[in-house]
């Protein structure tokens, strides 16, 4: 039985959400796909990703676009409220077809309740959660009924659109490799935006408030809320997680491994692996494995864009730029669903940075400043080798072109 006054309160909050959705006419590039999942498939859709990427706004925009829809934030529902009962009431009394649930992790037993709605009604459901860890850990409970849609930070192309600097079509990898000079002529004025994007505004929450404190607050919420609960960490663990993040932010990428984390933060290698895996599930880091069967399995550990510059705490920007370039590259190639590894020799000699697989091709990339040259490719027999430079130069392919892959 519905609690007295509950539906009136929810109707008012739904009205406010719809009004708010009208304030944001520009939509993330993933929006059409979400609309397709809602209207053309029979799936529960969950939107996951780092806090501050715009999940709530997406739900409210969908609420505006789709008739017979209803928005509810799970953290406004009284404890013990039955979501299936609410869904049934909305169908019977208001003919609601689409139910948008924000912050679903605030609802105890949400997996069981969504399964019941799916099995016993025709209602379509899409939900979000700021706790990417909890949703990722629970996705198997819904089996074939659930599709998870990852919401990444902006691509460089999307950032330019949201800052009203230009609308650009995506660039294919083949065109990028074969026509880089021609393509770069049209986008080189935006080379100056590389730092603004990489240091702050790749994170949608920093679009209107480009402040380091916004990034720090998001990271702290991930640690204190998501890792503490879904990650089942103790308060002592949380202190160690902060130490690991600080070490990652202040160190060069080549110097970061489970072993170096263990040595420099005073934790075991097992703990280092545990913390980094949780950070990956929480969308704070990317883990890139080495290529080859006969190499040590220590990964490269990269932060997602914006985190390094805001967590490094006083490190000179010039010391961060090399890692920032690599994180830009990884963010965009993995966002384009490409398989990438890093190269590591048996004896630990320095090799070019990354190996990308494209159909039956192997492509090797070395990333750096405008002074990078062909001497960087010693030690690899892969035929297709490319230098990526930032800022762009005649020595190779401008790195920012990869920001237009998606």
Secondary structure, DSSP 8 states (H G I E B T S, - for coil): ---TTHHHHHHHHHHHHHHHHTT--S--TTHHHHHHHHHHS--EEEEE--TTSSHHHHHHHHHHHSSSEEEEEGGGS-TT--HHHHHHHHHHHH---EEEEESGGGSTTHHHHHHHHHHH---EEEEE-S-HHHHHHHGGGGGGGEEEEE-----HHHHHHHTTS-------HHHHHHSHHHHHHHHGGGGGGHHHIIIIITSGGGTT---HHHHHHHHHHIIIIIIHHTT---HHHHHHHHHHHHHHHHS-GGG-SHHHHHHHHT--HHHHHHHHHHHHHTTSEEEE-BSSTTS----EEEE-TTHHHHHS-S--HHHHHHHHHHHHHHHHHHHTT-EEEE---TT-----SEEEEETTEEEEEEEESTT--GGGGTT---SEEEEEESS--TTSEEGGGGGG--
